[in-house]
Amino acid sequence: MTARSALKAAATGAMQSLRLAAKAETIEAIQPVIEPLSLSRTRDEDVLVEVRAAAVNPSDAKAAIGMMPYAVFPRTPGRDFAGIVLEGPAELVGREVFGSSGDLGIRRDGTHATHLVVEAAALVEKPANITLAEAAGIGVPFVTAQEGFRRAGMPKPGETVVILGLNGKVGQAAAQIASWLGANVIGVVRKAEGHAGHASKPVTVIDSSLEDVAARVRELTGGRGADIVYNTVGEPYYEAGTKSLAVTGRQIFIAAFKQTVPFDIFAFYRGRHTYVGIDTLALSSVATGEVLRDLVPGFASGALKPFPIEERAIYPLERAAEAYAAVLGAARDRVVFLPNG
């Protein structure tokens, strides 16, 4: 037995995964169980990854309670991961990698397991200056933020980007990306608080409980308005976001509380606005990897920073029910599993 095959044999000796047998009525009622796992590569384009860290996203928990109608059961949840390649193309074996997906954990078994088989083209090599746990936490928030910008047009130096819901995870990621690219960032929050994340330039914060958002945006931009409005919340900020747009401005939507809003067609076409809807659940693992690779230079240089992984937000697979409840609760931590200890 070669050293490489011995390593694989040791690492794959006790594969396990979380399983959800059926939809739960509430997050408190979910009953994830740990089951033995048997995985192997069946296609040359696949790799076997030892999962060292896997993030828990709101979509993981929402799918467990039936809020994602395309989620299949039974299944192993989990969209984000980081780990070490155990088997696959020779140039990848032993590499530290990370990735994310719109289908893993939703339409097929996901990352909340000790091991994962995924397409080699989905893997992104981890920059040396971040940990595996931090890499696992990049996933969905940064993919969502970046895909929104890719679809709407990447922020340019000197442009103004307004982020509605600044301190959510996608809002923080969007602020990082926009400021990294040289844009001026204005963030909107719903109570008296500062910017909670990292940015390459100062972020101006508007407290929507105290100020008229659109009026303040106009004031800050000399009456012009925002080139991009990134609406991470949906209907509660729809009117403010629309009124904040400059002529030819673009607005990005990723979420909604209500399905319908009053739509001013005159304002839309007279402003020559562009509206872009983003649903990262529609992205395959491979397509998601392509989005993440755009961001690697930023993380490698330190201009982009992963979310901090606090000790209190690290869970073993045995406490999965607590972890899923936490991400739908008030905690702002980036929650992760360490499936291999």
Protein Blocks (a to p, Z undefined) as FASTA:
>chain_A
ZZklmmmmmmmmmgcddddfbdcfbfklpccdddddddddfbfkbccdddfbdcddfklm
mmmnopamkbccdddedjbdcdddfbdcfklgopacddddfkgoklpccfbdfbdcddfk
lpccddfkbcfklmmmmmmmmmmmmmmmmmnopadehiacddehjlmmklmmmmmmmmmn
opacddddfbdcddfbdcfbdcddddfklbcfklmmmmmnnonopfbdcdfkbmmlmmmm
mmmpcehiacddfbdfbfbdcddfklmmmnopacddddfklpcfklmmmmmmmmmmmmmn
omaccddddfklpccfklmmmmmmmmmmmbfbdcdddfeZZ
